[in-house]
Structures are given as structure tokens and as C-alpha cells.
Amino acid sequence: MPATPQHISKTLPIAATIATVFHEERILLVRRANPPDAGRWGFPGGKIEAGEPIETAAVRELFEETGIRGQARRVFTAVDALDCDENGRLHRHFVLIAVLCDWIAGDPVAGDDALEAQWFHLDELDNARLALSLDVAKVARLAADIAKQKDGQS
């Protein structure tokens, strides 16, 4: 729900990264343990530490949440994640900076603030029973298109 003027807080947006990683034609998602979107599937990611480059934060969060070693390829989009209460009051506003990463090594194991970590085929993201965070399917498809271009596929 977009924040309306009466629901906007004085809290500044928080910069965070999300790592999009493909391996064997599947994308990695985690089921979040904490708000916003606790219990929903999204990309591994988290807050950028002071002085930390965006790509470094994405690779760090990827490993902390999943045990997957990756290498950042490039930043490719950003999305908003609003943490609002039941009355629509904004508590936190995250700006999620999406980084396309290459899989280097590892099998997904939930760690840090993830309940589960799992690979999904893109068509599985259309399953209505799969509780996804906002924009996950859209960002996953954009990442797949960029990854294919880089890999020379059309």
C-alpha cells in the first residue's frame, strides 16, 4: 500500500541490497523470519553497512542468509519495501537495491534471519500458494533477462 501524506513518518529510507542468484536455471529465494514480510519468500539481502559498497553488501548478505558464495555482477534495479502497521502508518521504508550475482559455490542453508533458503524455477513464482514479497517475480524475471544477455543467450 503506498503511503499517503498522513501516513508518512519522519523516518528516513534505509538502503539495503537484495542478491539475485541463478544456478542451474533456478533462482535463489529465502523465506523471511523478520519484518517486513516475515514468512514471505524474497531475495537474500539486508542493510548496507556504513562505508560498504553495494555489491559487497549483497555478497555478504547472500552468504549470511544462505551459505551461498557469490560474486556480484552488477546493480540492475531498485524497489521500495514499506513496513506499515495495520493503520497504514509507516514504520520503516527500505530502498532495496538489486544486485545480479553469479553463483560460485554452496548449497542453500537458511541462516541469519532466513527461515528457509531454496532454489525455484521462474515459472514456480506464478504459483498462487507461494507467498512472495512484493515485486519478487518482476525482479526475478528482469534479472533472468539480464543474465541471459550477458551469457549470450537470446
C-alpha positions as CSV (number, residue, x, y, z in Angstrom):
1,M,0.0,0.0,0.0
2,P,1.5,3.3,-1.0
3,A,1.9,5.7,1.9
4,T,-0.4,8.7,1.8
5,P,0.8,12.0,3.2
6,Q,-1.0,11.5,6.6
7,H,0.8,8.1,6.9
8,I,4.3,9.3,6.1
9,S,6.7,9.2,9.1
10,K,9.8,11.3,9.6
11,T,11.9,8.1,9.3
12,L,14.5,8.3,6.5
13,P,14.6,5.5,4.0
14,I,17.1,2.7,4.8
15,A,19.4,1.5,2.0
16,A,19.6,-2.3,1.6
17,T,20.6,-4.8,-1.0
18,I,19.0,-7.9,-2.5
19,A,21.0,-10.5,-4.2
20,T,19.6,-12.3,-7.3
21,V,21.4,-15.5,-8.0
22,F,20.8,-18.2,-10.6
23,H,22.1,-21.7,-10.6
24,E,21.1,-24.5,-13.0
25,E,18.3,-22.3,-14.3
26,R,16.8,-21.7,-10.9
27,I,16.7,-18.5,-8.7
28,L,17.5,-18.5,-5.0
29,L,14.9,-17.2,-2.6
30,V,14.7,-17.1,1.2
31,R,11.6,-17.2,3.4
32,R,12.0,-14.2,5.7
33,A,12.0,-14.6,9.5
34,N,11.6,-10.9,10.3
35,P,9.5,-7.9,9.2
36,P,9.0,-6.5,6.7
37,D,7.4,-9.5,5.0
38,A,8.1,-12.1,7.7
39,G,7.0,-15.6,6.4
40,R,7.2,-14.4,2.7
41,W,9.6,-15.5,0.1
42,G,12.1,-12.9,-1.2
43,F,15.7,-12.4,-2.2
44,P,18.6,-12.8,0.3
45,G,19.6,-9.3,1.4
46,G,19.8,-6.8,4.1
47,K,21.1,-3.4,5.2
48,I,24.2,-1.8,3.7
49,E,26.8,-1.1,6.4
50,A,28.3,2.4,6.6
51,G,31.1,2.6,4.0
52,E,30.3,-0.7,2.5
53,P,30.0,-0.9,-1.3
54,I,26.5,-2.0,-2.5
55,E,27.9,-5.1,-4.3
56,T,29.9,-6.1,-1.2
57,A,26.8,-5.9,0.9
58,A,24.9,-8.1,-1.5
59,V,27.5,-10.8,-1.5
60,R,27.9,-10.6,2.3
61,E,24.1,-10.9,2.9
62,L,23.9,-13.7,0.4
63,F,26.4,-15.7,2.4
64,E,25.0,-14.8,5.8
65,E,21.4,-15.8,4.9
66,T,22.1,-18.8,2.7
67,G,25.7,-20.1,2.9
68,I,26.0,-19.5,-0.9
69,R,29.2,-17.9,-2.1
70,G,28.6,-15.5,-4.9
71,Q,30.2,-12.8,-7.0
72,A,28.4,-9.5,-7.7
73,R,28.0,-8.8,-11.4
74,R,26.0,-5.6,-11.4
75,V,23.3,-3.4,-9.8
76,F,20.2,-3.5,-12.1
77,T,17.2,-2.0,-10.4
78,A,15.8,-0.8,-7.0
79,V,12.4,-1.4,-5.4
80,D,10.7,0.0,-2.3
81,A,9.7,-2.1,0.7
82,L,7.4,-0.3,3.2
83,D,6.9,-1.6,6.7
84,C,3.5,-0.2,7.8
85,D,1.2,-1.1,10.8
86,E,-2.4,-2.1,10.5
87,N,-3.5,1.5,10.3
88,G,-1.2,2.2,7.4
89,R,1.4,4.2,9.4
90,L,4.9,3.9,8.0
91,H,7.4,2.5,10.4
92,R,10.3,1.8,8.1
93,H,11.0,2.4,4.4
94,F,13.6,0.2,2.8
95,V,15.1,1.0,-0.6
96,L,16.2,-2.4,-1.9
97,I,19.0,-2.2,-4.4
98,A,19.0,-5.4,-6.6
99,V,22.4,-6.9,-7.5
100,L,22.8,-9.6,-10.0
101,C,25.3,-12.1,-8.6
102,D,27.0,-15.2,-10.1
103,W,26.8,-18.4,-8.1
104,I,30.3,-19.5,-7.0
105,A,29.7,-22.4,-4.6
106,G,27.4,-23.8,-1.9
107,D,24.0,-25.3,-1.3
108,P,21.4,-23.1,0.3
109,V,21.0,-23.4,4.1
110,A,18.9,-20.9,6.0
111,G,21.0,-18.8,8.3
112,D,20.9,-15.4,9.9
113,D,17.3,-14.0,9.5
114,A,16.0,-16.6,7.0
115,L,13.6,-19.4,7.9
116,E,14.3,-21.3,4.6
117,A,16.5,-21.0,1.6
118,Q,15.6,-22.7,-1.7
119,W,16.1,-22.7,-5.4
120,F,13.0,-22.0,-7.6
121,H,12.3,-22.2,-11.3
122,L,10.9,-18.9,-12.6
123,D,7.6,-20.5,-13.5
124,E,7.1,-21.6,-9.9
125,L,6.9,-17.9,-8.9
126,D,3.5,-17.7,-10.5
127,N,2.1,-20.3,-8.0
128,A,-0.6,-18.5,-6.0
129,R,0.2,-20.6,-3.0
130,L,3.8,-19.3,-2.8
131,A,3.7,-16.2,-0.6
132,L,6.1,-13.8,-2.3
133,S,7.2,-10.4,-1.2
134,L,6.1,-7.5,-3.5
135,D,7.9,-7.3,-6.8
136,V,9.8,-10.6,-6.4
137,A,8.5,-12.2,-9.6
138,K,9.1,-9.0,-11.6
139,V,12.7,-8.5,-10.3
140,A,13.4,-12.2,-10.8
141,R,12.3,-12.0,-14.5
142,L,14.3,-8.8,-15.0
143,A,17.4,-10.5,-13.5
144,A,16.9,-13.5,-15.7
145,D,16.7,-11.4,-18.9
146,I,19.9,-9.5,-17.9
147,A,21.7,-12.8,-17.1
148,K,20.7,-14.3,-20.4
149,Q,22.0,-11.2,-22.3
150,K,25.4,-11.4,-20.5
151,D,25.6,-15.2,-21.2
152,G,25.0,-14.5,-24.9
153,Q,21.5,-16.1,-25.0
154,S,18.5,-14.5,-26.6
